Amino acid sequence: MSRINQLQTYKKHLQERYTKLLEKSNDYRFIDENKSDFAAFKAMRIQTKLNKVSYLESGTLNVIS
């Protein structure tokens, strides 16, 4: 598997986790504030990883082009 395919697969995985955590955060907003905050915090950490993967992906695409 090439590096670009690995980055795209990892990016898709992170995006799915990010959306699930945001939904969990919104669902627990009024029920359990601690769960909501923790899910939002984990989503922020995943967003940071997504930004790094996007940067790496754009860098590899520029090298190939």
Rosetta blueprint (number, residue, H / E / L):
1 M L
2 S L
3 R H
4 I H
5 N H
6 Q H
7 L H
8 Q H
9 T H
10 Y H
11 K H
12 K H
13 H H
14 L H
15 Q H
16 E H
17 R H
18 Y H
19 T H
20 K H
21 L H
22 L H
23 E H
24 K H
25 S H
26 N H
27 D H
28 Y L
29 R L
30 F L
31 I L
32 D L
33 E H
34 N H
35 K H
36 S H
37 D H
38 F H
39 A H
40 A H
41 F H
42 K H
43 A H
44 M H
45 R H
46 I H
47 Q H
48 T H
49 K H
50 L H
51 N H
52 K H
53 V H
54 S H
55 Y H
56 L H
57 E H
58 S H
59 G H
60 T H
61 L H
62 N H
63 V H
64 I H
65 S L
